Amino acid sequence: MLTVDSISKSFGGLTAVNNCSFTIEAHSITGLIGPNGAGKTTIFNVIAGAMKPDTGGVQFQGRNITGQPAHKLFHLGIMRTFQIPQEFFAMTVLENLMVVPAAQSGENLFYALLSPGNVTVREKEVRDRAVDVLDFLRLTHVIDELAGNLSGGQKKLLELGRAMMADPDIILLDEPGAGVNPTLLGDLAEMIERLNKERHYTFCIIEHNMDMIARLCDPVIVMVEGAVLMQGDMNTVRADPRVLDAYLGGDVHGAPN
């Protein structure tokens, strides 16, 4: 589904990503791990259109998307979430979902003035879909709550719900487990599994929680110093001495175990 081909990205004298290449297969849940500073978030930023690479390219379903902005990638079926959720904090949970679908008739002044009935019908369709998403995520009890009042875990679920509203082909999850309590972390992992199995969503996940990676991801891609060190299932990754050396040299507490 997606190919990262020889991507490099530097910031001044710092090389964050160095000739990095990997592929993400359709309908997979691919893990992207590595010690702090390995270049994981930078490669996500390049894929998701937040920054352009210095060299190399990104192919999505056979199409060159290198350097295309995030709003264009949204229409192609690529969604990205963030380590720190970026909800519309002064809007309700329901409203946060309802703003997602593109080209809503109510956004067009012509339709709003001359065809209000069609606007109403479309708004009901969007609302019904948002309610279905919240039901799937078990968030209907906070449907009218301001998004800014949610817990960290609920905000992560809300971000996943906003991605679902766009019905993307691939979702890039940047540390979905960060700051989430164990109960909601289990709920989040379950939702990702269900979306993958039942709706055939493709995921690529950056995560430091190795238990979550082991539960969800196959394959797992290990990045070190801006490049791919190895790729395989979690058992293979854990057994590779190069991975242990890489973590001991970067982030001992994040090492696979």
C-alpha positions as CSV (number, residue, x, y, z in Angstrom):
1,M,0.0,0.0,0.0
2,L,2.7,2.5,0.9
3,T,6.4,2.6,0.1
4,V,9.1,4.8,1.6
5,D,12.0,4.9,-0.8
6,S,15.4,6.2,0.3
7,I,14.1,9.1,2.3
8,S,16.6,11.5,3.9
9,K,15.8,14.6,6.0
10,S,18.3,16.9,7.8
11,F,17.8,19.9,10.0
12,G,20.9,22.0,9.8
13,G,23.8,19.7,10.7
14,L,21.5,17.0,12.2
15,T,20.5,14.1,10.0
16,A,17.1,12.9,11.4
17,V,16.4,10.4,8.6
18,N,19.1,8.8,6.6
19,N,18.3,6.9,3.4
20,C,15.3,5.2,5.0
21,S,13.3,2.6,3.0
22,F,10.4,0.3,4.0
23,T,7.0,-0.8,2.8
24,I,3.6,-1.1,4.5
25,E,1.4,-3.9,3.2
26,A,-2.4,-3.4,2.7
27,H,-4.5,-4.5,5.7
28,S,-1.5,-4.9,8.0
29,I,-0.8,-3.4,11.4
30,T,2.9,-2.4,11.0
31,G,4.8,-1.3,14.1
32,L,7.6,1.4,13.9
33,I,9.9,1.3,16.9
34,G,13.3,2.5,17.9
35,P,15.1,4.4,20.6
36,N,14.4,8.1,21.1
37,G,15.9,10.2,18.3
38,A,15.7,7.3,15.8
39,G,13.7,9.4,13.3
40,K,10.3,7.8,13.6
41,T,8.2,10.9,14.0
42,T,10.2,12.7,11.2
43,I,9.4,9.9,8.8
44,F,5.8,10.1,9.8
45,N,5.9,13.8,9.1
46,V,7.3,13.2,5.7
47,I,4.7,10.5,4.8
48,A,1.8,12.7,6.1
49,G,2.9,15.8,4.2
50,A,4.0,17.9,7.2
51,M,7.4,18.3,5.7
52,K,9.2,17.5,2.5
53,P,12.2,15.1,2.3
54,D,15.6,16.3,1.1
55,T,15.9,13.2,-1.0
56,G,13.8,10.1,-1.8
57,G,10.1,9.6,-2.3
58,V,6.9,8.2,-1.0
59,Q,4.5,6.0,-3.1
60,F,0.9,5.4,-2.0
61,Q,-1.0,2.7,-3.9
62,G,1.4,3.2,-6.8
63,R,1.1,7.0,-6.8
64,N,3.9,9.4,-6.0
65,I,2.8,11.5,-3.1
66,T,6.2,13.0,-2.1
67,G,5.8,16.4,-0.7
68,Q,2.0,16.7,-1.1
69,P,0.3,18.6,1.7
70,A,-1.7,16.9,4.4
71,H,-5.1,18.2,3.1
72,K,-4.5,16.5,-0.3
73,L,-3.4,13.3,1.3
74,F,-6.6,13.4,3.4
75,H,-8.6,13.1,0.2
76,L,-6.4,10.2,-1.0
77,G,-7.1,8.2,2.1
78,I,-4.2,8.9,4.5
79,M,-4.9,10.0,8.0
80,R,-2.5,10.7,10.8
81,T,-2.9,11.1,14.6
82,F,-0.6,12.8,17.0
83,Q,1.2,11.9,20.2
84,I,-0.5,14.9,21.8
85,P,-4.2,14.9,20.7
86,Q,-5.2,18.0,18.7
87,E,-8.9,18.0,19.4
88,F,-11.2,21.1,19.0
89,F,-11.3,21.6,22.7
90,A,-14.2,24.1,22.8
91,M,-16.4,21.9,20.6
92,T,-18.3,18.8,21.8
93,V,-17.2,15.3,21.1
94,L,-20.0,14.9,18.5
95,E,-19.1,18.2,16.8
96,N,-15.4,17.1,16.6
97,L,-16.5,14.1,14.5
98,M,-19.0,16.0,12.4
99,V,-16.5,18.5,11.1
100,V,-14.4,15.8,9.5
101,P,-16.2,14.7,6.3
102,A,-15.2,16.7,3.3
103,A,-17.3,18.8,0.9
104,Q,-20.4,19.0,3.2
105,S,-23.2,20.9,1.4
106,G,-23.7,23.2,4.4
107,E,-20.2,24.6,3.8
108,N,-21.3,26.0,0.4
109,L,-23.2,29.3,0.6
110,F,-25.2,28.5,-2.5
111,Y,-26.6,25.3,-1.1
112,A,-27.1,26.8,2.4
113,L,-29.2,29.6,1.0
114,L,-31.1,27.9,-1.9
115,S,-31.2,24.2,-0.8
116,P,-31.5,24.1,3.0
117,G,-33.4,20.8,2.8
118,N,-30.5,19.1,1.2
119,V,-28.2,20.6,3.8
120,T,-30.4,19.2,6.6
121,V,-30.4,15.8,5.1
122,R,-26.6,15.7,4.7
123,E,-26.1,17.0,8.2
124,K,-28.3,14.2,9.6
125,E,-26.3,11.6,7.6
126,V,-23.1,13.0,9.1
127,R,-24.5,13.1,12.6
128,D,-25.8,9.5,12.3
129,R,-22.4,8.3,11.2
130,A,-20.7,10.2,14.0
131,V,-23.0,8.6,16.6
132,D,-22.2,5.1,15.1
133,V,-18.5,5.8,15.4
134,L,-18.9,6.9,19.0
135,D,-20.9,3.8,19.7
136,F,-18.2,1.6,18.2
137,L,-15.6,3.4,20.4
138,R,-17.8,3.2,23.5
139,L,-17.8,7.0,23.9
140,T,-21.5,7.7,23.6
141,H,-21.6,8.6,27.3
142,V,-19.5,11.7,26.5
143,I,-21.2,12.7,23.2
144,D,-22.2,16.2,24.4
145,E,-19.0,16.8,26.6
146,L,-16.5,19.4,25.5
147,A,-13.6,17.6,23.9
148,G,-11.2,19.6,26.1
149,N,-12.6,18.0,29.2
150,L,-11.9,14.4,28.2
151,S,-9.2,12.3,29.7
152,G,-6.0,11.6,27.8
153,G,-7.2,8.1,26.8
154,Q,-10.6,9.4,25.7
155,K,-8.9,12.0,23.6
156,K,-6.8,9.3,21.9
157,L,-10.1,7.4,21.2
158,L,-11.6,10.6,19.8
159,E,-8.7,11.0,17.5
160,L,-9.2,7.5,16.2
161,G,-12.9,8.3,15.8
162,R,-12.1,11.4,13.7
163,A,-9.9,9.2,11.5
164,M,-12.8,6.8,11.1
165,M,-15.1,9.6,10.0
166,A,-12.9,10.0,6.9
167,D,-12.9,6.2,6.2
168,P,-9.2,6.2,5.2
169,D,-7.2,3.5,3.6
170,I,-4.3,3.9,6.1
171,I,-4.0,5.5,9.5
172,L,-0.7,6.6,10.9
173,L,-0.8,6.5,14.7
174,D,1.9,8.4,16.6
175,E,2.3,6.9,20.1
176,P,-1.4,6.2,20.7
177,G,-0.5,4.7,24.1
178,A,1.4,7.7,25.5
179,G,-0.3,9.0,28.7
180,V,-3.2,6.5,28.5
181,N,-4.2,4.5,31.6
182,P,-4.0,0.7,31.3
183,T,-7.8,0.2,31.0
184,L,-8.3,2.7,28.2
185,L,-5.0,1.4,26.6
186,G,-6.6,-2.0,26.4
187,D,-9.8,-0.5,24.9
188,L,-7.7,1.4,22.3
189,A,-5.8,-1.7,21.3
190,E,-9.1,-3.6,20.9
191,M,-10.5,-0.9,18.7
192,I,-7.4,-0.9,16.4
193,E,-7.7,-4.7,16.2
194,R,-11.4,-4.6,15.3
195,L,-10.9,-1.8,12.7
196,N,-8.2,-3.9,11.1
197,K,-10.1,-7.2,11.1
198,E,-13.6,-6.0,10.5
199,R,-13.1,-2.9,8.3
200,H,-9.7,-3.8,6.9
201,Y,-8.0,-0.6,7.9
202,T,-4.3,-0.5,7.4
203,F,-2.3,0.9,10.4
204,C,1.3,2.0,10.9
205,I,2.0,2.6,14.6
206,I,4.8,4.4,16.4
207,E,4.8,3.2,20.0
208,H,7.2,2.8,22.9
209,N,4.9,0.4,24.7
210,M,6.3,-3.0,23.6
211,D,3.4,-5.0,25.0
212,M,1.1,-3.0,22.8
213,I,3.4,-3.5,19.8
214,A,3.6,-7.2,20.5
215,R,-0.2,-7.5,20.7
216,L,-1.0,-5.6,17.6
217,C,1.9,-5.5,15.1
218,D,3.2,-7.8,12.5
219,P,5.6,-6.8,11.0
220,V,7.7,-4.6,13.3
221,I,10.2,-2.2,11.7
222,V,13.1,-1.1,13.9
223,M,14.7,2.3,13.2
224,V,18.0,3.4,14.5
225,E,19.9,6.6,13.7
226,G,17.4,7.5,11.0
227,A,17.5,4.2,9.1
228,V,15.9,0.8,9.2
229,L,17.9,-1.6,11.3
230,M,15.7,-4.7,10.7
231,Q,12.2,-5.9,10.2
232,G,10.3,-9.0,11.3
233,D,7.7,-10.3,13.8
234,M,8.1,-9.3,17.4
235,N,9.7,-12.6,18.4
236,T,12.4,-12.1,15.7
237,V,12.9,-8.5,16.8
238,R,13.3,-9.4,20.5
239,A,15.8,-12.1,19.6
240,D,18.1,-9.9,17.5
241,P,21.1,-8.7,19.5
242,R,21.4,-5.6,17.3
243,V,18.1,-4.3,18.6
244,L,19.1,-4.7,22.2
245,D,22.4,-2.9,21.4
246,A,20.5,-0.1,19.8
247,Y,18.2,0.4,22.7
248,L,21.0,0.2,25.3
249,G,22.7,2.9,23.4
250,G,19.7,5.1,23.2
251,D,16.9,4.5,25.6
252,V,17.4,1.6,28.1
253,H,13.9,2.0,29.6
254,G,12.2,1.6,26.2
255,A,14.1,-1.6,25.3
256,P,12.0,-4.6,24.2
257,N,11.7,-7.2,26.8
